[in-house]
Amino acid sequence: MKKLALALTAIGLSLLLTIPVFAFGPREGKGPGMGYGNPDYRGYGYCRDASFSQLNLTDEQKTKLEALQLAHDKEVRPIREKMFDKSVELRRLWLQTDPDKNKINAKQKEVRTLRDQLEDKRTTFRLEVNKVLTAEQKEKLAAYGWCRKPGFGPRGGMRGPGGGSGPGMCY
């Protein structure tokens, strides 16, 4: 009887210890979903979604758009990283027991400046993309919506109250 109890305990313990392994699933480039493995949504970035797959692009257009996207990503990445760092610094300023108004205002101004730079780069990118597309493709893109995922309606985005940071959180 002791041997049976010992065997069952060993089996149960080994099962219990192997369960966390199943928490780790496929990562980048593997598996379905909205991550890197889905051809209609190729990760982060501006306009890497299904809207371009609806345009019947030629191979030459695909190559040009991919080059534009890579150049845009390379140009924008440092600005995004800087904006992220400044946003973290701003949150830390707000979390101080006695927040300094001048420091907060200065940091907010820095974040706004970086956001404006991103918007300028995004506008330039969109204008460059428009140069690659035909008139018919531009009409399709306008009808489908620039950089919107399917199912978000003609105006795109999620409207109304959403899952924010919770009650009392401002930022």
C-alpha positions in Angstrom: 0.0 0.0 0.0 2.9 2.4 0.8 4.4 1.7 -2.7 1.1 2.6 -4.3 0.7 5.8 -2.3 4.3 6.8 -3.0 3.8 6.1 -6.8 0.6 8.2 -6.9 2.2 11.0 -4.9 5.2 11.0 -7.3 2.9 11.1 -10.4 0.7 13.8 -8.9 3.8 15.9 -7.9 5.3 15.6 -11.4 2.0 16.6 -13.0 1.7 19.6 -10.7 5.3 20.7 -11.5 4.8 20.4 -15.3 1.6 22.5 -15.5 3.4 25.9 -15.7 5.1 24.7 -18.9 1.8 25.0 -20.7 1.6 28.7 -19.9 4.3 29.3 -22.4 2.8 29.2 -25.9 4.0 30.1 -29.4 5.9 33.4 -29.6 6.8 35.8 -32.4 6.3 34.5 -35.8 4.4 31.4 -34.7 0.8 30.7 -34.4 -2.4 32.5 -35.2 -3.8 35.7 -33.7 -3.1 39.4 -33.9 0.7 39.0 -33.4 3.6 38.5 -35.6 2.4 35.2 -37.1 -0.8 36.6 -38.7 0.0 37.8 -42.3 -2.8 40.4 -42.1 -1.4 42.0 -39.0 2.4 42.0 -39.0 3.2 43.3 -35.6 3.5 46.8 -34.4 3.7 49.8 -36.7 1.7 52.1 -38.7 -0.6 50.6 -41.4 0.6 47.0 -41.0 -2.9 45.6 -41.3 -5.5 44.1 -43.6 -6.3 47.4 -45.4 -3.3 46.9 -47.7 -4.1 43.3 -48.4 -7.5 44.5 -49.9 -5.7 46.7 -52.6 -4.4 44.0 -54.9 -0.9 45.5 -54.9 1.6 44.6 -57.6 4.9 43.1 -56.5 6.7 46.3 -57.3 4.2 48.3 -55.1 4.6 45.8 -52.3 8.4 46.2 -52.4 8.2 50.0 -52.4 5.6 50.0 -49.6 7.7 47.6 -47.5 10.8 49.8 -48.1 8.8 52.9 -47.1 7.5 51.1 -44.0 11.0 50.0 -42.9 12.4 53.5 -43.5 9.5 55.0 -41.5 10.0 52.5 -38.7 13.7 53.2 -38.5 13.1 57.0 -38.5 10.3 56.8 -35.9 11.6 54.2 -33.4 14.0 56.6 -31.6 11.2 59.2 -31.2 8.8 56.6 -29.9 11.4 55.3 -27.4 12.1 58.9 -26.2 8.4 59.6 -25.9 8.0 56.4 -23.8 10.8 57.4 -21.5 9.5 60.9 -21.1 6.0 59.5 -20.4 7.4 57.3 -17.7 9.3 60.3 -16.2 6.0 62.2 -16.2 4.2 59.5 -14.4 6.9 59.4 -11.8 6.6 63.2 -11.3 2.9 62.8 -10.7 3.5 60.0 -8.2 5.6 62.2 -5.9 4.1 63.2 -2.6 4.4 66.9 -3.5 4.4 67.1 -7.4 6.3 70.1 -8.8 4.0 72.0 -11.2 6.8 73.5 -13.3 8.6 70.1 -13.8 5.3 68.4 -14.8 4.4 71.2 -17.3 7.9 71.0 -18.8 7.8 67.2 -19.1 4.3 67.4 -20.7 5.6 69.9 -23.2 8.4 67.5 -24.1 6.0 64.7 -24.6 3.7 66.9 -26.8 6.7 68.0 -28.9 7.7 64.3 -29.5 4.0 63.4 -30.3 4.0 66.3 -32.8 7.2 65.0 -34.4 5.6 61.5 -34.7 2.5 63.0 -36.3 4.6 64.9 -38.8 6.5 61.7 -39.7 3.3 59.8 -40.0 1.8 62.5 -42.4 5.0 62.4 -44.6 4.8 58.6 -44.6 1.1 58.6 -45.7 1.9 61.1 -48.5 4.7 58.9 -49.7 2.4 55.8 -49.7 -0.2 57.7 -51.7 2.5 58.3 -54.4 2.9 54.6 -54.8 -0.8 53.7 -55.2 -3.0 54.0 -58.2 -6.2 56.2 -58.2 -8.4 53.1 -57.8 -6.3 51.8 -54.9 -6.5 55.2 -53.2 -10.3 55.1 -53.5 -10.4 51.6 -52.0 -8.1 52.6 -49.2 -10.2 55.7 -48.5 -13.4 53.5 -48.5 -11.8 50.8 -46.3 -10.2 53.3 -44.0 -6.5 54.1 -43.5 -5.0 51.7 -41.0 -8.2 50.4 -39.5 -8.8 46.8 -38.5 -11.9 45.1 -39.9 -15.0 45.4 -37.8 -14.5 48.9 -36.5 -17.0 50.5 -38.8 -16.7 53.4 -41.2 -15.3 55.8 -38.6 -12.9 53.3 -37.1 -11.6 53.1 -33.6 -13.5 52.2 -30.5 -16.0 54.9 -29.4 -17.5 55.6 -26.0 -16.3 54.7 -22.6 -13.7 52.0 -22.6 -11.5 50.2 -20.2 -9.5 53.0 -18.7 -7.1 52.9 -15.8 -9.9 52.8 -13.4 -11.7 55.3 -11.2 -9.6 58.2 -10.1 -6.8 57.6 -12.6 -6.1 60.6 -14.8 -3.1 59.5 -16.9 
